[in-house]
């Protein structure tokens, strides 16, 4: 069973391919704040609202010294289509093997719903704010998708 990370935990190292086909990892963000948000699926109503909220406030988030990384289990082609359609101005990581979601504890876990979501390859909607030292500073378990960027800005 996976355990979701909490504030104070070290962020797990991860790597994966992003929207533009490049490979990134946690070490690429060393010395910066990173907003890692996990979402269930590209181009669905809630996920679109959440991504567009972050897109619209990306400059404000960047002015606080943070970068944004979206993560879901769809592949690079799906992410590219989603990012182009909504003009997303931050990378999306393709977690097709679910390793990043499992490392953060947002895929799997106890209970029937968690098992069904894991089987379907869907991550929970959870956001982690990682500080410059690679520690998790904040966890948003139930983000308000329409106002997610404002929630994040209050934590930075």
N, C-alpha and C positions, 0 to 999 in steps of 0.2 A: 504494500500500500504506500502511496506517495503522501508526503506531508508538505503542505503549502508553506513556503518560506514566510518569515515574519520580519518586522523591523529589527535591525541589529544583526541579522544573519548576513553572512558573506554571500554575495550574488554568485551563482554558479557560473563557471566559465562556459561559454557556448560558442558555437560557430554555425554558420549556415549561409545559404545563398539568398541574396536580396532581389528586389524588383529588377535591378539592372544587370543581374547575373554575377555580381561581385560577391566574394565571400567575406563576411565580417565576423568578428568575435568580440567578446567583452573587452579584451585588451585594447581594441581599437578606440575605446572610449575612456581609457585610463586618464585620470586628471579632469574628467568632465562629469557632469551629472547626466544621467540617462533615464528617460521615461520609457520603460518597456511595458507596452500594453498588449495583453493577450485578448483575442476576440475569436468568436466561434467560426465565422465564415464571411468571405468576401461578398460584397454587393447584396447584403441582406439589410433590411430597414434599420435595425438597431446598430449594426456594425458600420453602416454608411453614415449615420448621424454622428457616431463616436469619431470616426476618422475625419469627417468634415469639421467637427468642432476643433480637433487638434490641428488640422490644416489651417483653419482660420486664425488660430492663435499661435501658430508656430513661431512667428517673429517675437512675440512676447515671451514665449517659453525659452527661446534662444537667448533673449536679452537677460534671462536669469542664469545663463550658463549651462543650459540643458539641451540635449538632443532627444529626438523621439524615434522609437523603433516599434513598429507594429509587428505582431507575431501571430500567425495562425497556421493551420496544417495544410492549406491549399498550396499548390505548386507555384513556381515562378510565373508561369504564363497567366494563371488566374490572378495573381497579385499585380502583374503588369497591367492587365486589362482593367482591374479595379482602380489602380493608381492613376491610369490615364483617364478613365471615365470621370473621376472626381478630382483630377488635378492635385493629387496628394503630393505634398512637398517634403516628404520624409520617406525613408525606406521601409519596406515590408519584408520580413524574413519568412521564407518558406520552410516551415517545420514539418516537412512531409513524413519524417520518421518519428515525430512526436518527442524527440529527445530533449528539446529545449523546454517544451511544456511540462514534461515529466520532471526535469531538473528543478523547475520552479514550483512544482506541485500543483499545476493547474489542469493536468490531465491525469485521470485515474482517481484513486481515493476510494473511500468506502461508500456503500449504498448502491441501490439499483440505478438511480439516475446517473451517478458518476460512472458506473460501469457501462451504461448505455451510451453516454456521451463519448466515453473513451473508445468504445467499439466503433462508433460512428466517426471517430477521429476529430472530435470537437473539443476545444479547450474551453475552460471557464472564462468568463469576462472578468479579468483581474488586471490591475495596473500596479507596477512596482516602480518606485522612484529610487534609483541607485545613486549614491553619493560619489564624490570624486575619488574616494578610496576603495570603491567596489563593494561597499556595504549597502544593504537595503535600508533606506531611510524611512520609507512609508509604503504602505500597501492599501490600495483602494479595492475592497472586495466587491462592492456593488456600485460601480460608477454610474453616474447620471449621464447617459449617452449624449443627450443634447447639450449638456453643459460640462462635459468632461474636462475640457481645457481649463475652464475656470477653476474646477476642483484641483487640477494639477498645479495651476499657478499659485494657489493658496499654500501649497506644500513646499514650493521652491523657495 
